Amino acid sequence: MRSGIVFLLLVSQLAFSQQRKVIITLEAKDAVISIAPLRYNKSFACSFTLDDGYISAARVALPYFNGGQVAAPFKDQWGFDEGGDGAIYPGLYYTDGCGNAISFKAAVAVNARSIHFSWDDLAQMKQAGWDILNHSYTHATGKEVKAEWEVEENTRTVQQRLQYNMQQFVIPGGKDDHLSAPHYTNAAFAQGLKVVHSGQYPDYWIEPSTREDWNRLCAGRLFLNSKKPMTDSVFNGIKQHLATGKYFWFNTFTHSVGNDDLWNISYRFTDFKELFNRLAKEYGKEGLDNIWFAPPEAVHAYENIRRTVKPVITRSGSKLTISFDVNILEKYNALTFLVQSNTAIKKVKGVNCRIESYNGKLINITW
């Protein structure tokens, strides 16, 4: 049996390591090909995570981002209102650079022993393209924490329940728990997780191309909460970073997004709507369309692949071929190629990859 499993793994790896090609038909004699710094050639990426598995993530945030009916007001087990207004919303969108709308997608950081929505809710979020992040099994903190077991047991339980392999970790104690943070960080990286998130790390405007610790990344994140007005400061930060001309990943989180400020660590529905509506209006499909609003595993995977791929460009007649190998396997396997040419692209074909979309300036592929 063991030899059979090894054989299947080898076959899988060989199939994955096949050379991939993008064949472009165009009339121009010359074209310059490059890989976009961010997927869909966006100016900045933004991620949003909801910690601790509170029910408003499933009943409010998911339908609000994806389009659907937000839950009406309701009381949770502690007496907090974790609902919204019961209205139907169209969703929030950016495009793939070729006119196709893509909904905002977020992440949830969960403790498998005590999620407050159902496993079916979590499966629905997974199906909608949301990430599930490891937040330890019991949310234990302090210097005596059994970090290795907490990380491993949470990974095992989520994998068993949902067949989902979590790739990133969120420190349970946040910015205030300096005792357990190093234990969790070491345990997460030792078990192969690629990113550890915490408010203890100062940089929530992450510049991917400059980070040397990309596969052991300690990512800061901005805590969105209703204790004080935040919308203007968020947008001032976006404008300042866009003005540099560099490419950044803006990493944010909260806990609940219901009508009450649950435990005084949440983002009330009215504040949640205000910020994300404005974000979509100014930088999404109806605005500048320069935001890539994606879950953190997607952003991390893109940069990881971008660093690895070394495309070879060849020309034969009217066909230009981009050939490349990828020796890493990600949950999100995707690239955006930029094409600089003085004539239009007539046709694009993928070999061992799928052409997601293209226009005269860019080609989006997955595999």
Secondary structure, DSSP 4 states (H G I P E B T S, - for coil): -HHHHHHHHHHHHHHHTS-EEEEEEES-S--EEEE-SSGGG-SEEEEEEEETT-THIIIIIHHHHHSEEPPPP-B-TTS-B------EE---EEE-SSS-EEE---EEEE-TTS-SS-HHHHHHHHHTT-EEEE--SS---STT--HHHHHHHHHHHHHHHH-----EEE-TTGGG-TTTHHHHHHHHHHTT--EEE-TTSS-SEE-GGG-S-GGGEEE--EE--SSS--HHHHHHHHHHHHHTT--EEEEEEES--SSS-GGG-S--HHHHHHHHHHHHHHHSTTTT--EEE--HHHHHHHHHHHHH---EEEEETTEEEEEE------SS-EEEEEEE-SS-EEEEEEESSEEEEE-SSEEEEE-
